[in-house]
Amino acid sequence: MRLASAAEAERSVDVVVVGAGAAGLCAALSARDAGARVVVLERDAKPAGNTALTLGMLPGAGTRFQREAGIEDSPDLFLADIVKKAKGKTEEALARAVAEASGPAVEWLNDAHGVAFELLSDILYPGHSRHRYHVPKSRTGVEMEEGLLAAARRAGAEIVTSARVEGLEADETGRVVAVRYTDRDGQNVTLGCGALVLATGGYGADPALVKRHIPEMSDAVYCGHDGSDGIALAFGEQLGAGFADLGAYQGHCVAAGPALPVTWALVIRGGFQVNREGRRFSNEMRGYSEQASAVLAEPGGTVFTVYDARCEEPALTFADYHRVMEAGAVLEADDIEGLAAKAGLPAAALKESFLAVSAYGSGESADPFGRDFSGNPPLRPHFKAVEVKGALFHTQGGLAVDTGARVMRAGGTALPNLFAAGGAARGISGPSSDGYLGGNGLVTAVALGRLAGASAAEIASQHKRES
Ligand SMILES: Cc1cc2nc3c(=O)[nH]c(=O)nc-3n(C[C@H](O)[C@H](O)[C@H](O)COP(=O)(O)OP(=O)(O)OC[C@H]3O[C@@H](n4cnc5c(N)ncnc54)[C@H](O)[C@@H]3O)c2cc1C
């Protein structure tokens, strides 16, 4: 049965949000702030999404947390970092909107909705000119997801779990009037809406879409949530939406055996990577995302991240790294020969790599790959290494949106009442993996999610007044 208006559905609310990750829950919170009646539909029994798989590292520029720590930052500085990392290929108006919304969003979540954050100021991640990551106390995405979920419930959003959205009903103008979902009992339900926010994540879990849009990662292990199956792209196609930056993604290195994320914190203080020949092959500080495909291209598809106790120190604050240690993935030895033997690497070549890196650090010679090792003392025994492979974490391309998170048609006009944020929408990383600045995933989910919720509430109320 096709519906001509939301009023024909069994039940109707102002704003329906599909997906209860960071994007959907922030959209729900801001729509509730605007007084809208909000239902969030989430396919899983226990909402988690990619959001729960993160370390909860959310960039925000110009926050009071930064000011209290004596860090001067601004949306302009953040934007400059985003644009530089994307080599000028990001959609600048969108990136500006996200940079400007980032700091206020962190404070809004913390102060207005009780989702607690603190500033992460122990290490500066590649590409960020300022310490601007804000993290939950436990430095886990699970805490962030649970905090958002509790906040959305407190704010009065209705969260319906085990509710998989399978279709949309739209009128002839492209206005979405209802969504169709299957509930926990397998029943088909139609829910009318004044506006719809798609926050269903990206398409990393669909191998065919990955092969089509990012062929270089089609053989890589996918470490994201299986809900990121690209359904927002299918819904968008049905309504004539445009798409952008579908080749963009976040790659990362994971332990070769158990596929657990291996934090880049190990590299930042002077750790480096060698291939199975014991030789460096790249500038590890270009960024961790593009390093995934560089690693996959090395002989055998795995390399070793080599470091010492000083490099390891910041990693020890992340539960993720403890899981890597507990899995027995960290090799340790008192000297280079011992490490080479444990890793199965040629000792002479590994020793040469160590000597070369220490010469780059002291300024005796320059790294041919262009990494600046100054300020990093030579690695000291005892030495450590983890064998890693390149993995796909999440995709960054999606539905074309404007600076208010409104979904745009392929021809450039806005759809009447459809919004998208987070993995479902295009990101701010440009068209490929080397434009991904750490945090671009969560910041677009949170900042655009908040904007989407507010705009959706406004459109829904306008439509109600007019009809
Ligand atoms: C291992 C890992 C580590 C990461 N680390 C970071 C990091 O430190 N910093 C960073 O910025 N980013 C990081 N990211 C990326 C980050 O997770 C995402 O950018 C962000 O969580 C996207 O939020 P979202 O709300 O769009 O998607 P999600 O959190 O994935 O939420 C989407 C939700 O939609 C639901 N859904 C999907 N389809 C339907 C449907 N048909 N009906 C109903 N519900 C549906 C899903 O079940 C899911 O709960 C990481 C990703 C991974 C995988």
The ligand as a MOL file (V3000), in Angstrom:
LIG
                    3D

  0  0  0     0  0            999 V3000
M  V30 BEGIN CTAB
M  V30 COUNTS 53 58 0 0 0
M  V30 BEGIN ATOM
M  V30 1 C 37.1570 0.1280 14.8250 0
M  V30 2 C 36.7370 1.5420 14.5350 0
M  V30 3 C 37.3670 2.5900 15.1720 0
M  V30 4 C 37.0190 3.9030 14.8860 0
M  V30 5 N 37.6450 4.9210 15.5680 0
M  V30 6 C 37.2600 6.1870 15.3580 0
M  V30 7 C 37.8010 7.2630 16.1450 0
M  V30 8 O 38.5670 7.0520 17.1140 0
M  V30 9 N 37.4280 8.5260 15.8370 0
M  V30 10 C 36.5160 8.7850 14.8480 0
M  V30 11 O 36.1990 9.9460 14.5910 0
M  V30 12 N 35.9310 7.7940 14.1550 0
M  V30 13 C 36.2780 6.5170 14.3820 0
M  V30 14 N 35.6570 5.5100 13.6890 0
M  V30 15 C 34.5480 5.8740 12.7930 0
M  V30 16 C 33.2580 6.0910 13.6110 0
M  V30 17 O 32.9460 4.8850 14.2450 0
M  V30 18 C 32.1030 6.4920 12.7180 0
M  V30 19 O 32.4820 7.5500 11.8780 0
M  V30 20 C 30.8910 6.9400 13.5480 0
M  V30 21 O 30.6790 6.0740 14.6260 0
M  V30 22 C 29.6730 7.0110 12.6670 0
M  V30 23 O 28.5100 7.1620 13.4520 0
M  V30 24 P 27.1020 6.8150 12.8200 0
M  V30 25 O 26.1100 7.1580 13.8540 0
M  V30 26 O 26.9940 7.4290 11.4860 0
M  V30 27 O 27.1530 5.2500 12.5610 0
M  V30 28 P 26.9830 4.0140 13.5570 0
M  V30 29 O 27.5610 4.3050 14.8920 0
M  V30 30 O 27.4870 2.8160 12.8390 0
M  V30 31 O 25.4140 3.9060 13.7600 0
M  V30 32 C 24.5550 3.4960 12.7110 0
M  V30 33 C 23.4130 2.7170 13.3220 0
M  V30 34 O 22.3960 2.5140 12.3370 0
M  V30 35 C 21.8440 1.2220 12.5350 0
M  V30 36 N 21.1760 0.8050 11.2940 0
M  V30 37 C 21.7520 0.5070 10.0980 0
M  V30 38 N 20.7920 0.1590 9.1950 0
M  V30 39 C 19.6070 0.2540 9.8350 0
M  V30 40 C 18.2650 0.0060 9.4240 0
M  V30 41 N 17.9580 -0.3820 8.1900 0
M  V30 42 N 17.2650 0.1860 10.3310 0
M  V30 43 C 17.5410 0.5960 11.5980 0
M  V30 44 N 18.8170 0.8260 12.0350 0
M  V30 45 C 19.8330 0.6630 11.1600 0
M  V30 46 C 23.0400 0.3620 12.8950 0
M  V30 47 O 22.6680 -0.8240 13.5330 0
M  V30 48 C 23.8200 1.3320 13.8020 0
M  V30 49 O 23.4640 1.1670 15.1580 0
M  V30 50 C 36.0010 4.1820 13.9370 0
M  V30 51 C 35.3500 3.1210 13.3080 0
M  V30 52 C 35.7080 1.8110 13.6000 0
M  V30 53 C 34.9880 0.6930 12.9270 0
M  V30 END ATOM
M  V30 BEGIN BOND
M  V30 1 1 1 2
M  V30 2 1 2 3
M  V30 3 2 2 52
M  V30 4 2 3 4
M  V30 5 1 4 5
M  V30 6 1 4 50
M  V30 7 2 5 6
M  V30 8 1 6 7
M  V30 9 1 6 13
M  V30 10 2 7 8
M  V30 11 1 7 9
M  V30 12 1 9 10
M  V30 13 2 10 11
M  V30 14 1 10 12
M  V30 15 2 12 13
M  V30 16 1 13 14
M  V30 17 1 14 15
M  V30 18 1 14 50
M  V30 19 1 15 16
M  V30 20 1 16 17
M  V30 21 1 16 18
M  V30 22 1 18 19
M  V30 23 1 18 20
M  V30 24 1 20 21
M  V30 25 1 20 22
M  V30 26 1 22 23
M  V30 27 1 23 24
M  V30 28 2 24 25
M  V30 29 1 24 26
M  V30 30 1 24 27
M  V30 31 1 27 28
M  V30 32 2 28 29
M  V30 33 1 28 30
M  V30 34 1 28 31
M  V30 35 1 31 32
M  V30 36 1 32 33
M  V30 37 1 33 34
M  V30 38 1 33 48
M  V30 39 1 34 35
M  V30 40 1 35 36
M  V30 41 1 35 46
M  V30 42 1 36 37
M  V30 43 1 36 45
M  V30 44 2 37 38
M  V30 45 1 38 39
M  V30 46 1 39 40
M  V30 47 2 39 45
M  V30 48 1 40 41
M  V30 49 2 40 42
M  V30 50 1 42 43
M  V30 51 2 43 44
M  V30 52 1 44 45
M  V30 53 1 46 47
M  V30 54 1 46 48
M  V30 55 1 48 49
M  V30 56 2 50 51
M  V30 57 1 51 52
M  V30 58 1 52 53
M  V30 END BOND
M  V30 END CTAB
M  END
